[in-house]
Amino acid sequence: MLNNFLTDSLAKILGFMHPWLIKTLGRDRLEYVASNTTNEITKKLDPFIWTYDCKAKVIAIRQETPDTKTFVLLPNQHFSDPIAGQHIELTAIGPKGDAARCYTLSEITPETVSITVKLNPQGEVSPWLHDQVTVGQVFNISAARGQFVHRDQQQVLFICAGSGITPAFSMMNQLLAQPSTGKASELGLFYRTQSPDNTIFSKRLAQLESVNRQVKVELSYSRLPVDVVTPSFIDQLIAAYPDIKQQHIYLCGPELFRNDVIQYLESINFDMNNLDVEQFTLPELLQDQQFRHYLPLSQNQFYQLRFQLNQQ
């Protein structure tokens, strides 16, 4: 009984020390120490550090909008070198067992990363995150992945909708934190959202614009679902960015939104080499329906792929 009490107490102390260990030792040194001291006792004592798995601990939760939360994560020593715009795969313990979902990193610091998750009531993972996850929860994550990252373009325009703001917000903060020689000369954001109350990062976006003269933020409100691109949306976009054909565009948001924006860009003969699209998975193929979808195949080129499902 005493041994269990001492073990639990020491594990709690180590848990409080996790941020200090990662900040003071650094992940590389901590990985060296942990890998050389891993055994059955240490794995039971602190499974967050003495493990071969990449894990993250929730250290803070913020309510962004009525249906959106940001989870600040402290990854263990097996996580390294995330780039703004990349995503992680998170393994959740859902009602039907383990389930994995990809979430873009909305913020990155030397010790932590954040994901910002909009609740999907019919989903499996977002309800678990919103309703059950608390500070201190630990789950498995992947390494940071993806090519949806800034590549030194000077005129950058982010076009996004809904929770598609997350990679744009992360990249804007990364660019503004760089020395002046590494910054884009212009940073634009055109963000489709339903109302001020449903605008993710609304106060922080306003602050970014107020203190950085190269930042321009335009919000497009609509009572319609955010994936609906209306003529008024296009009119607002043209009015805000009449030089759109000179911009390098990063496009993120629901699939229908992305495809409609791409169709508009096609109609004005936009150079698709200056377009990056965030895409986790291929779209569902519908029987007897041909459609176009844009998927990044390299860092600076986008190809139009045509799919057709012919089933008898």
N, C-alpha and C positions, 0 to 999 in steps of 0.2 A: 504493500500500500504506500509506504514511504517512498519507495523507489519510483512508483508511478507518479506520485506528487512531485518529486524532484525532476523527473523527466518532463512532465507537463510544464512545470514552472520554467525550466531551462528553455524548452521549445518556445514558450511565449516570449521570453526575453530575447531569444534569437530572432523571433518574428518582428519585434520592435526594432531590432538592430539591422534588419535587411536593408533599408535605405542607406544607413550609415556605412554598412559593409560595401555596398556597390559604389557609393560615392567616394569612399576613402581608398579602398583597395583597387577599384576598377574591375570591370568584368573579366578581363584577361587574367589578372593576378588571382582573382577569386576562383576562376575556373581551374587554375593550376593547383591552388590549395585544396579545393573540394575534390578534384579528381584523384589526388594523392592521399586523401583521407576518407574516401567513400567505403563504407562497409555496412553491415546490417544494422549496427547500432546507430551510426550517424544518419543513415537513411530514415530510421524511425524517429530520431531526435529532431531532424529538420528536413523534411522531404522537399522543401522549396529550394534549398541550396545543394544538399547532397542527393543529387539526382542526375540522370543523363538526359532528362527531358527538358525541353524549353518550356518554361512556365511563366505565368505572370500573376501578380497579386494586385487586387483592387485596393488602391490607397485613398481614393476620393471619388465621389459621385456628385455630378452637378446636373440640375434640371435646367435644360436650355429652353424648351418650349413645353406646352402641356403634354406633348406626346414624344418628346425627344430628350434623352439623357446622354451626358458625357461621362465615360468611365476612365479615370486616370489609372494607368497600369504601371506597375513596377516589374519589368521582366527580370528573370534571374540571369545568371552569368552566361547562359547559352544563347542569349540574344545579342545581336550587335549590328551596328552601322545601318540603321534604317534611313531611308531617303524620303523626304516629303513627297507625297503623291502615291507612295507604295501602300500596300495593304497587308494584313495578317489574316491567317485562318485561325479562328477560335473554336475550340472544342467545348461545347456546352453539355451539361447533363440535363437533357430535356425530359418531358414526360414519357417519351418513347425510347429512352436511352440516350446514348451519346449522339450528338449532332454537330456538324461542323459548318461554319459560315464564314465568309470573308467580310472583313470590315476595313475600310480605309483608315489610315492613321490621320486623325484630325489635328493632332499636335505632337511635337517631338521635342524633348529636352534631353540633356546628357544622361539623365537617369531614368526618365519615364517616357511613355508614349500614351496617347489617348485615342479612344474610339468614341464616336458620337453616333448613337443608335436611335433611329426612329421606330416607335412601336408599331408592329404589324399584328393586330389582334388575332389574325388567322395564322400567324407564323409559329414556328417551333422554338426558335432561339431568342428572338427579341422579347417575347413575353417573359421568358425565363430571366433574361438580363434585367428587365424593368421591375419584375415583381419579386424575384427571389434573391438576386445577387446583392450582397452587402459588402461594406468595406471589410477587407481581410480575406475575402474569397479568393481562392487560387484555382486556376484552370490552365490547361495546356494551350499554347499558341505556336504558330509556325514562325519561321524567320520572315522578315519583311520581304515582300515580293512585288514584282510588277515593273513595267517600263513607262508608266504614266508619270514621268518626272520632267522637271525643267531641264532644258539643254542649252542654256546660254542665249536664248532668243531675247532680243532687246524690246520688242513691242509684243506684249502678251495680253491676251483677252481670255478670261475664264467665262464660259457660258454654262450655267448650271441651273438645276431645279431641285427643290426639296432637299433631301439629305445629300444630294450630289455636291453640296457646298463643301463637304469635308476635305477632299483633296485640294480644292482651290484655296481654302483657308490655310491649310498646312503649307502649301507652296508659297503663298503670299507672305506668311510669317517667316519662312526660311529665306526668301529672297530679301526681305527687308532687314533681316539680321546679318546679311553678308556685308563685307566691306563695299564701299561705293563702287569700286571697280568691277565687282561681280554682280551688281544688281541689274535688273532690267530697267531700261530708261523709262518705260511706261508699263503700269500694271492696271488693267481694267477688269472689272467684275460685273457681269450682267446676270442677275440672280432672280429666277422665277420662284415666287412663293405666294401663299394664299392671303396672308395678312401680316401686319407688323407683329402680332402675337405669335404667329407661326414661323417667324423668320429666325432661323438658327444663327447664333452668334451676332444678333442684330446690334447690340451695344458695342461689341468689340470690332465689328466691321466699321461702324461709324467712327470709332476711335482711330482705327488704322488710316481711314481717309483723312481725318482731321490733322493728324501729325505727320503725314507723308504726302508731299505734294505730287509725287508721281503716281499716287493711287487714286483711281476713280471708281466709285461704287454706285451702280444703278440697280434699283430694286423694281421688279415688275410684279405687281399684285394682281391676282385673279381669284374669283370665287370658284372657278372651275378647277378640276384636278390639275396638279402641277405638270402632268405629262401631256397636257393639251396645249399645243402651239397654235395660237389664234393669229389672225391678221394684225390685231392690235399689238401683239407681242413683237411681231416682225417690225412693225412701224416704230415701236419704242426702241428696238435694237438698232435700227438704221439711224434714228434720230440721235441716239446716244453715241454711236460709233459709226459715223459716215465713212471713216477710213477703214472699215472692217476688212477690206481686201489686203490691207497692208499689215494686218495683225497676224500673230501666230496664235491660233485658238486651241484652248484646252476645253473639251466638251465633256460634261458629266451630268448624270441624272437618269431618270427612268428611260427604258428602251424606246418607247414611243416618242418621247421628247427628243432623244438623241437623233433618231431617224428623221423626224420632221425638220430639225435644225439642219441636218446634213442635206436634206432635199432642198432646202432654201439655199444653202451654200452652193450646191450644184447649179441652181438656177441663175446665180450671179457669176458663174465661172470662177469660183474661189479655187485657189491652188491647194489641192488636197494634201500636198506635201507639207503644208503649214497647218495641219490639223492633227491633234492628238485626241483620242477618244478613250475614256475609261471603260473597260469591258472585262468582266470577270468570266462570263460563260457565253457560249454560243446561244443564240435565241432558239426557242422551240420551233421546230419545223411543223407547219400545218399541212395536212393532207391536201394535195391538188392545188397548192398555192405557191406561187413563185414570188419571192420578194428579195430586196437588196439589203445587205447588212454590211457595215463597215467594221473591220477588225484590224487592230495594229499587228502587222507582221514583222516590222522592224522598228528601230527607234525613230526614224524620220520619214517613213513611207507608209501610206495607207492604201490598201487595195480593196476594191469593191468585189465582194464575193457574192456569187449568186447560188442560191440553194433551191433545189426543187425536189419535192418528195413525190415519187410516183409509186403508189402502191395499188395493187389490184384487189 
